[in-house]
Amino acid sequence: MARSIIGTVSSSKGDKTIVVTVHTRKTHPLYRKQYTVTSKFMAHDEKNEAQTGDKVSIIETRPLSARKRHILERIIEKPALREDSLTLTQATAAEKQVTKIARAKKVEDE
């Protein structure tokens, strides 16, 4: 059976391709100190449905290209707030501007 890996999508810029980052914790054999090892896997995403930040499951398959050896099995979890939340920062800026206008009107009324 093919190996299944769970990780986070770190890039979805390629067409039908995602880069999945997997963090594993290992223990050093001599010093018994735990450390994190990061691996990146390129996976095939046929429908371009996975986005950056999604937690996904990928499985091994035959070689699809020079570096792609996995396919997207399923999207486990989507983040509540994406990195590309430009609209959120714009909304915050608009709220600050409204607050400034309200304060200016209050000063004028006094």
Backbone as CSV, one residue per row, in Angstrom:
resi,resn,N_x,N_y,N_z,CA_x,CA_y,CA_z,C_x,C_y,C_z
1,MET,0.845,-1.184,0.000,0.000,0.000,0.000,0.886,1.242,0.000
2,ALA,0.419,2.280,-0.655,1.186,3.519,-0.780,1.222,4.260,0.552
3,ARG,2.337,4.910,0.797,2.522,5.662,2.032,1.709,6.943,1.989
4,SER,1.048,7.265,3.080,0.252,8.480,3.193,0.981,9.465,4.100
5,ILE,1.013,10.737,3.698,1.728,11.773,4.442,0.783,12.935,4.690
6,ILE,0.832,13.509,5.888,0.014,14.675,6.231,0.940,15.865,6.419
7,GLY,0.600,16.982,5.761,1.433,18.178,5.862,0.645,19.419,5.514
8,THR,1.353,20.535,5.409,0.751,21.828,5.122,1.209,22.306,3.754
9,VAL,0.278,22.851,2.970,0.617,23.357,1.648,1.410,24.650,1.821
10,SER,2.633,24.673,1.286,3.459,25.870,1.403,3.470,26.674,0.114
11,SER,3.068,26.060,-1.007,2.994,26.777,-2.275,1.989,26.083,-3.182
12,SER,1.208,26.884,-3.892,0.269,26.340,-4.872,0.345,27.150,-6.157
13,LYS,1.521,27.687,-6.444,1.689,28.566,-7.595,1.730,27.822,-8.918
14,GLY,2.223,26.590,-8.925,2.284,25.821,-10.164,0.915,25.331,-10.580
15,ASP,0.729,25.130,-11.874,-0.538,24.620,-12.377,-0.642,23.132,-12.056
16,LYS,-1.668,22.762,-11.304,-1.925,21.385,-10.885,-0.800,20.811,-10.025
17,THR,-0.051,21.673,-9.362,1.050,21.231,-8.502,1.007,21.997,-7.186
18,ILE,1.209,21.286,-6.091,1.338,21.922,-4.776,2.631,21.436,-4.142
19,VAL,3.182,22.260,-3.257,4.347,21.877,-2.472,3.869,21.707,-1.036
20,VAL,4.074,20.523,-0.493,3.605,20.199,0.853,4.810,20.109,1.777
21,THR,4.764,20.859,2.883,5.828,20.847,3.879,5.408,19.956,5.038
22,VAL,6.285,19.022,5.393,6.004,18.074,6.469,7.055,18.260,7.550
23,HIS,6.617,18.474,8.795,7.511,18.624,9.942,7.450,17.334,10.765
24,THR,8.609,16.724,11.021,8.677,15.546,11.884,9.676,15.810,13.000
25,ARG,9.360,15.288,14.188,10.255,15.458,15.330,11.046,14.178,15.520
26,LYS,12.356,14.336,15.669,13.243,13.195,15.870,14.044,13.412,17.144
27,THR,14.570,12.324,17.680,15.421,12.382,18.858,16.835,11.993,18.457
28,HIS,17.800,12.807,18.877,19.197,12.520,18.566,19.615,11.264,19.326
29,PRO,20.283,10.319,18.659,20.600,9.047,19.319,21.569,9.161,20.500
30,LEU,22.490,10.107,20.460,23.474,10.224,21.536,23.032,11.219,22.604
31,TYR,22.582,12.387,22.184,22.267,13.459,23.133,20.831,13.467,23.612
32,ARG,19.970,12.661,23.032,18.560,12.546,23.442,17.795,13.866,23.368
33,LYS,18.270,14.762,22.526,17.600,16.044,22.340,16.661,15.924,21.139
34,GLN,15.459,16.468,21.254,14.516,16.416,20.141,14.736,17.595,19.210
35,TYR,14.612,17.344,17.924,14.753,18.401,16.933,13.732,18.170,15.822
36,THR,13.471,19.208,15.043,12.478,19.142,13.984,13.161,19.018,12.624
37,VAL,12.697,18.084,11.833,13.180,17.893,10.476,12.054,18.293,9.531
38,THR,12.372,19.139,8.540,11.375,19.603,7.585,11.659,18.988,6.224
39,SER,10.628,18.420,5.623,10.743,17.846,4.285,9.682,18.479,3.396
40,LYS,10.018,18.664,2.120,9.068,19.212,1.161,8.809,18.180,0.074
41,PHE,7.533,18.019,-0.261,7.125,17.091,-1.299,6.282,17.839,-2.322
42,MET,6.534,17.569,-3.601,5.695,18.125,-4.653,4.608,17.104,-4.952
43,ALA,3.365,17.580,-5.040,2.234,16.676,-5.250,1.351,17.197,-6.374
44,HIS,0.666,16.269,-7.023,-0.229,16.606,-8.127,-1.613,16.930,-7.568
45,ASP,-2.143,18.093,-7.946,-3.474,18.542,-7.525,-4.291,18.777,-8.797
46,GLU,-5.036,17.781,-9.214,-5.718,17.797,-10.509,-6.688,18.970,-10.662
47,LYS,-7.425,19.318,-9.610,-8.459,20.358,-9.709,-8.005,21.717,-9.198
48,ASN,-6.753,21.854,-8.814,-6.226,23.105,-8.238,-7.077,23.576,-7.061
49,GLU,-7.464,22.659,-6.188,-8.352,23.005,-5.080,-7.613,23.339,-3.784
50,ALA,-6.386,22.901,-3.609,-5.634,23.183,-2.382,-4.961,24.548,-2.490
51,GLN,-5.002,25.305,-1.414,-4.389,26.631,-1.356,-3.336,26.656,-0.252
52,THR,-2.521,27.691,-0.255,-1.471,27.833,0.748,-2.080,27.866,2.149
53,GLY,-1.519,27.079,3.053,-1.993,27.034,4.434,-2.919,25.874,4.731
54,ASP,-3.428,25.189,3.717,-4.331,24.058,3.932,-3.559,22.860,4.487
55,LYS,-4.194,22.126,5.386,-3.627,20.877,5.884,-4.157,19.768,4.984
56,VAL,-3.233,19.023,4.339,-3.634,18.041,3.338,-2.999,16.679,3.601
57,SER,-3.571,15.679,2.961,-3.031,14.337,2.979,-2.639,13.987,1.548
58,ILE,-1.391,13.501,1.365,-0.924,13.107,0.044,-0.485,11.650,0.101
59,ILE,-0.561,10.965,-1.040,-0.141,9.570,-1.088,0.878,9.378,-2.205
60,GLU,1.726,8.373,-2.022,2.738,8.054,-3.031,2.082,7.466,-4.269
61,THR,2.686,7.753,-5.410,2.213,7.198,-6.669,3.406,7.040,-7.603
62,ARG,3.145,6.621,-8.824,4.224,6.503,-9.807,4.789,7.891,-10.102
63,PRO,6.002,7.991,-10.618,6.547,9.311,-10.955,5.693,10.020,-12.002
64,LEU,5.262,11.234,-11.673,4.430,12.021,-12.580,5.260,13.028,-13.360
65,SER,6.383,13.442,-12.795,7.310,14.341,-13.475,8.672,14.137,-12.821
66,ALA,9.597,15.045,-13.103,10.941,14.889,-12.564,10.969,14.913,-11.039
67,ARG,10.077,15.695,-10.420,10.103,15.825,-8.953,8.796,15.441,-8.268
68,LYS,7.723,15.214,-9.027,6.427,14.865,-8.423,6.274,13.355,-8.304
69,ARG,6.139,12.886,-7.052,5.934,11.466,-6.785,4.714,11.227,-5.909
70,HIS,3.887,12.245,-5.693,2.726,12.144,-4.814,1.508,12.777,-5.484
71,ILE,0.321,12.381,-5.021,-0.912,13.025,-5.467,-1.716,13.445,-4.240
72,LEU,-2.521,14.471,-4.417,-3.372,14.959,-3.331,-4.476,13.951,-3.079
73,GLU,-4.563,13.473,-1.843,-5.619,12.527,-1.477,-6.860,13.286,-1.030
74,ARG,-6.678,14.205,-0.057,-7.817,14.999,0.434,-7.303,16.209,1.192
75,ILE,-8.167,17.205,1.298,-7.875,18.382,2.112,-8.489,18.133,3.480
76,ILE,-7.663,18.128,4.503,-8.126,17.816,5.853,-8.746,19.047,6.503
77,GLU,-8.061,20.186,6.385,-8.520,21.391,7.097,-8.060,22.633,6.345
78,LYS,-8.963,23.597,6.247,-8.608,24.891,5.664,-8.405,25.883,6.803
79,PRO,-7.452,26.807,6.677,-7.214,27.754,7.775,-8.368,28.740,7.916
80,ALA,-8.572,29.217,9.135,-9.643,30.187,9.387,-9.322,31.522,8.744
81,LEU,-8.047,31.874,8.698,-7.619,33.151,8.142,-6.404,32.902,7.267
82,ARG,-6.492,33.266,6.012,-5.395,33.046,5.066,-4.398,34.188,5.134
83,GLU,-3.185,33.942,4.618,-2.142,34.961,4.574,-2.504,36.090,3.622
84,ASP,-3.238,35.762,2.564,-3.584,36.760,1.563,-4.850,37.529,1.946
85,SER,-4.993,37.846,3.227,-6.185,38.531,3.722,-6.005,40.041,3.631
86,LEU,-5.800,40.520,2.422,-5.630,41.944,2.178,-6.910,42.698,2.514
87,THR,-8.049,42.076,2.271,-9.327,42.735,2.555,-9.477,43.006,4.046
88,LEU,-8.925,42.138,4.881,-8.996,42.346,6.326,-8.212,43.586,6.729
89,THR,-7.020,43.768,6.174,-6.238,44.949,6.517,-6.891,46.208,5.958
90,GLN,-7.518,46.103,4.797,-8.230,47.248,4.249,-9.413,47.607,5.134
91,ALA,-10.119,46.594,5.647,-11.255,46.850,6.522,-10.796,47.512,7.818
92,THR,-9.679,47.070,8.358,-9.143,47.665,9.576,-8.764,49.127,9.338
93,ALA,-8.151,49.416,8.197,-7.782,50.795,7.857,-9.033,51.660,7.717
94,ALA,-10.081,51.107,7.118,-11.333,51.859,6.952,-11.966,52.154,8.310
95,GLU,-11.921,51.179,9.226,-12.472,51.393,10.567,-11.709,52.498,11.287
96,LYS,-10.395,52.535,11.151,-9.600,53.579,11.786,-9.964,54.952,11.226
97,GLN,-10.185,55.005,9.914,-10.535,56.279,9.291,-11.902,56.748,9.768
98,VAL,-12.859,55.839,9.887,-14.186,56.197,10.387,-14.091,56.698,11.822
99,THR,-13.251,56.058,12.624,-13.068,56.487,14.012,-12.488,57.894,14.068
100,LYS,-11.521,58.204,13.199,-10.932,59.549,13.159,-11.977,60.592,12.781
101,ILE,-12.809,60.264,11.801,-13.859,61.196,11.368,-14.852,61.426,12.491
102,ALA,-15.220,60.367,13.208,-16.169,60.501,14.315,-15.580,61.371,15.425
103,ARG,-14.297,61.203,15.711,-13.657,62.020,16.737,-13.618,63.486,16.316
104,ALA,-13.332,63.734,15.023,-13.283,65.110,14.513,-14.650,65.768,14.623
105,LYS,-15.709,65.022,14.310,-17.068,65.581,14.423,-17.416,65.868,15.883
106,LYS,-16.969,64.983,16.773,-17.251,65.181,18.190,-16.557,66.440,18.700
107,VAL,-15.332,66.676,18.252,-14.591,67.880,18.644,-15.285,69.122,18.082
108,GLU,-15.781,69.059,16.855,-16.486,70.200,16.252,-17.772,70.515,16.996
109,ASP,-18.488,69.500,17.462,-19.750,69.699,18.168,-19.532,70.360,19.531
110,GLU,-18.390,70.155,20.116,-18.129,70.724,21.455,-17.769,72.141,21.329
